[in-house]
């Protein structure tokens, strides 16, 4: 697949192209760009040539002026609610906008010409990170290193490891270690919508304790535990009461991802061998364990290539899709979720390509990930089968969580282009919103003994 690099990226182009396939720490001249030509975490401050991508503003930290936010566990009010789409991309006019569409978006427009569309709104770069994260990113630019065959990283917690990435493995680590919320305490609905209109429902309780951004983590070395995760199945009824406990580490070579499963039928806890990778997760089997946040877990099965940067229309500021007034019956259309509640903006993204290594197995032979330059979060992914055909295309609706002062993963959609079905994950419109950084979760809660208690 050919991916054309943007012609509007003079600051990054020389760095990317000269360094592709090599490794070396940034020079002091390159590091001096952080906070000047580049934002403190490495995005280009300048807008693009035609003005559709604005210069980085960063005027807001936390709740924007004029917005009422009631605190942890409440919904985020849309700071851009009054805006209307500038235009809408459909199957009929997609060729006019092809340069800013991913292969997955083009495939969806062709497959669902009556239901899939891309409403494009004004682009915003208004939110910034706290100063201590900027200071840590600057330190990481000088000290961060990959280790153990790129299976781990030595850096300081609280900011991305490589604000000036030079290789695919460094870019991958930024995507795996952006500044996430410390605690995600949530119940999420899931829905698989089939081509005939049938809907299969699921519901999960997720209790994730991240070890990179908590009050006692900031500035410490990336050693040991990366995150604890406890997932309890609430729907469908046949799986109700199943619980999965997972440990993820900063170095997968020294400590592979580990998981245990509690089965309510046998009331037994068993370790899950070979956990991760392309094991199915969730209702319908339309996503893999390593599809979470579009990619997570061990990178060992792929060769990672930094392709460059593109300007694309990506889901952004997805507050409307999180709103309480959006009913599932109206949202979940055949072919795609209702485009009228989606918001796309033009932004610059890093393009990261993963190719399956010889001798390794995975149902995806190639993955292409699109990573927002302002957040280092993956926002879209195209996954290819062993024949080189585009099979699944996925996207995340991110939004800035005011209380946490961080960007967060919202509704995520996994499209299977072969079957014509899709999974909508992390839905909360008809239930309570997630509690982010609520100071409830503690490491002692993530043991096999606690797993048995949760299962009961």
N, C-alpha and C positions, 0 to 999 in steps of 0.2 A: 504494500500500500504506500502510495506517495503522499507525503504530508508537506505542503509548501510552508516554508517559514515566513513569518511576517516580515515585511520590508520596513517596518516602522520601529525597529528595536536596536538602534545603534549602540546603546550602552551594553547590551548583553550579547550581541551577535558575535563579536570578536572573541569574547571569553568562552562562549559555548562552542564555537566551531574549532577554535584552536585547541581546546582542551578535550574534545570528544575522544574517548578511549584512553585518556591519560589520567594521572592523578597527581596532585600537588597542592599544597596549601596556597591560599590566595596571597598575593603580594600585598605589601602595605599600601601601595597605590590603589589596588582594588578594594581593600578594606576601607580606605578613606572615603569611598563612594557611599557607604552605609550612612544614612542620615543626611546625605547631601543629594547627589543625583538619584540615589536609591533611597527607599524608605529604610527604616532601621532594621527591617527583617529581609530586605533584598528585592522588593518590588520596584519597578521603575516609577518614579514620581511623576514624570511627564505624562500628559495625555497622548493620544495618537494623532496621526496627521489630519484626519478629517474631523476631529473633535468629538467623535461618538463615544470615545473613552476619555473621561475627564482626567485632569491631573489629580493626584492623590490629595485629598483634603485633610482627613484625619481630625476633623474639628470636634468629633464627639467621642467621649469615653464614658461608657455606661449609658444611662437613660438620656435620650436626646431632649433638648428643651421643648416644653410644650406637650410632652408625652407622659401619660400617667401609667406607671408600672407599680403594681401592688406588692411585688416581691416574690420570693421563692415559691414555686408551685402555682403561679398565676400566669395567665396568657400575656404574650407580648403584643402590645398595640403596634400596628403598622405605621411606621414613621413616614411612609410614602403612599398612604391610602388614597390621597386625592389625585394621584397621577393616573393617566390613561395611556394605553399602548400607543407608541409612535406609529407602528404598523404591525401587521400580522403576516407571518410566513406560512404559506399553505403549499400543497402539492402543485398548485397551478403557478405560483410565482417563485418556487424554490430556486430555480436556476439563477435568478437575479441575485440571490443571497448565498450562493453555493460556497463562496470563499470563506464564509464565516459559519459554516455548518460542519459538524462532525459527520463521519460516515454513518454512525448510528442514527443521527437525526434525519439524514437524507433517507435512510432505509425506512424509518417510521413514517415519514411523509408519503413515501411511495406506497407503503403497505396499507396505511389507513388514511386515504385521501379525504374521507368524509369526517373523520373524528379527531385526527391529530393535527395540531397547529402550534405555532410558536409565536405568541404575542411578545413583541419586543418593546421594552420600556426604557426610559432614560437611565443611563448608567450612573451609579453612585459609588464613591470611595470615601465615605464620610467617617467611618469608625476606625479607631486606632487601638493599639495595644498599650498596656501600662508601661511606664518608663523602665521598670525593672526588667521586663522582658526584652526591651531594646538593649539594655546594658548586657544582658546575658547572651543575646544574639551576637553582639560585638565580640564578646569573649570567645564564644564558640567559633566564630570565624577564624580565630587564631589557634585554638587548641583542639577542636573536634577532629576525631580520626575514626575511620572504620577499622574493625579488627576481625580476626578469625575468618578470613576469606569473605569479608563483607557481611558476615552473619551477625555482627554486633557493632555497637558504636560507643566510643568514649566521648562524652560531652557533658555539659552542665544542664540539669533539668530546668524547665521553665521557659525554654525558647527552642526554636528549631536548631538542629546541629550545624547546618551548612547554609547560611544565608547567601553564599556565593557558590552554588553547586557546580561541580565540573564534570561529574560522571552520573550515569544512571543510578548507581548504587547510592550516591549521596542524595540525589533528588528523591529516591525512594524513601530514605530515612527521614527527610523533611516531611513527606506525605504521611509516614507512619507516626511521626512525633511532632505534629503541630501543637499549638497551645490548646489543649482540650480542657473541658470542664473537669474538675476534680471528682465530683460525684454526679452520677446520672441515675436517678431513682425514679423509675417510670413504669407505667403499664402502656403497652403499645398494641393497637389492633393491626391485624394483617388481613388482606383480602386478595385472593387470586380470582381474577375475572377471566372467564373462558370465552372463546369466540361465539358460543351459542347463548351467551348472557348469563350462564350460571356463575354463582359466586361461592367460593369456599372460604370460610372464615377461620381466623386464628387470633389468639391473644396471648401475649407474653408479658411477664413482669421481668424487667431488667434492672439489676442492681450492679452498677459498674463503679469500681473505685480505682481511679487512675492515680498512679504514683509519680507523676511528673509535675503536677501543678498544685498539689496540696500545700497548705501553709508550712509544713515541715519538710517539703521536698525541694523548694525553690533554691537553685544554685548548687545543689548537691550533685555528685557524679552519677551518671547513668549506669548503675550497677544493680544487679539483683532483679527484683520484681518490677515489671512495667505496669501491669494492671491485674486486678481481680475482677471476675465476672460471675454473677449468679443469675441464671435464667430459669424461670419457672413457667411451665406451660399452663395456661388457664383455659384455652380453647385450641382445638376441638375437644369434645368430651372424651374421646377415646384416648387422648394423650394427657388429659388433665391430671396434674400432680407430678408430672415428670419434671425433674430438676437437673440442671447441668451446672457444674462448678468448673471454672477454667482459670488457670494461671498462665499469664504471658510474661515473658522476660525480655530484657533489653538485648541479651545475647542468646540467640537461638542455637548456636553451636554448643555453648556450655550448658544451657538449660532449655531444652525444647518445650514448646507449649504443651501443657498437661491439662487433662480434664477428667472429671468423674461424673457419672450419671446415676441418679436415683430413680428407680422404677417403683411406682406405688403398688403395682400388682404383686411384686415379690418382696417389696420393702427392703431391697438390698441396694447398696452403693457399689458400683463397679467402675474401675478405671477404664477410660476409653483409649485403647491403643491406636496410635497413628492419628490422633485427633487433629483436625484442621484441614487445610487444603480443600479438596473438592467434595468433602462429605456434605450431603444436603442438610439444610437447616430451614425450618419454617414450613408453613402449610404449602402443599403442592410440590415441594422439591424444586422450586424455580430459582433458588439461589444456593450458593455454596457457603460453607463457613468462612472461607477467605474472601467472599464477596462483601462481607460487612464493611461499611464505609468504603466500598468498591474494591479495596484490597487490604488485608491485614494478615498478620502471622508471619511465618517463616518465608523468606524470599528464595530459599535454596533451590527450587525447581526451575527457576527461570534465569535467563541472562537479561540484564536490565540495561536499556539504552536510552540515554538522554537525546531526544530527537531535536528539540529546539522549542521555540515559542510560536503560538498562533493567537490571532484575535478571533474569538468565537462568541456566539450567543449562548450563554450558559444560564441555568437556573440561579437566581440570586435574590437576596432579600425576600425570601419566601414566606412572609408573614401571613399573607392572605390564605395560603394553603393550610396554615395552622389554626385558623379562626374557628371559634365555637359554632358559628352560624352555618358552617359548611356541612351539609348532611351527606352521609355516605351514599345514599340512594341517588343523589344528584351528582356526586363527585365521580363515582366509579362507572364510567361508560365502557361499552364494548370497544376494544382496541386501545383505549388510553384513558387516563383520568381527564376530567373536563379541562380543556385548555384555558377556559375563562378564569380559572383560579390560579393558573400558573403565571409566573413572572420571569422573563428572560431579559438579561442585560448584556451588552457587549463588554467583554473583559479580555485581558491577556491571560493565557494559560500556558503552563509548561506542558509539553507532550512527553510522556514516558512510555516506552514500548518494552514489553516483556515477551521473550520468546522461549518456549519450553526447551530445556536442555536435552541433548541426546541421552537416552537411557532413563529419563524421568517420565512419570505418568501424571497427567492432569487432563480433565475433560476440555480445558481451554488450551489450545496450542499456542495462541498468541493473545495478548491483552494490550490494549492501548488505553492509557489513563490520562485524563486531562485535569491539571492541577492549577487551581486559582493562584495567581501570583501574590495576591494581597493577603491570603490566609494560609497558603500551603495545604489546603484541603482538596482532596479529589472531589470533583463535581460531576464528572461523566466518565463512563468506561465503555469501550467496545471490546467484546470477547469473541474470539474466532475458534472454529472447530479444527479438527486435524486436516481437513481438506482446504483450509484457508478461507472458508466461508464465514461471513459475519453471522453469528448465531444469537448472541444476546447483547443487548445494549441497555445500560443502566444509568440512572442519574439521581443526584441528591439535591434536595432543596435546602440550602443552608440559610441561616439567619443569625443575626447578632443578638446574643442573649444579654440583655441589659444588666441584670444583676451580676452575672458571672464576668462581664466585661470581656467576653470571648465569643467567637463564632461557634455555632453548634449545628449538628446534623439533624435536619428535619425529615419530612416525608421523603422516602426513598422508593424509587420505582424500578423494577427489574422486568424488562421486556424480553420475551422469548419470541424471536422472529420466525422460528420454524412452526411452533405450535399455534401462534397467534394469541397466546395468553400472556397476562402480566401479573406480577405481584406488586401490590402497594403496601409498603411496610412503614412502620413508625407513625401510624395514624392515631390521632388523639382528638379529633373533632367532636366526637360524641362521648368522650370520657375525660377524665382530668388530665391536664397538661403535665409534663414531666417536672420533677423537682431537681433543679440543677444547683449543685453546691449547697445542699441543705444541711450539712453537718450531722448526718445520721449514720452513715456507713463507716465502719471501722474494720481494720484487717482481721480482727478476731472472729468476725462474722463469716469468714470465707474458709471454713475447714470442713472436712468430711463429716465430723460430728454435727456441725450446724446444718449441713446438707440434709441429714436424716431428719432433723427437727423441722426444717422448712418443708420437706416432703410430707410430713405428717399433718 
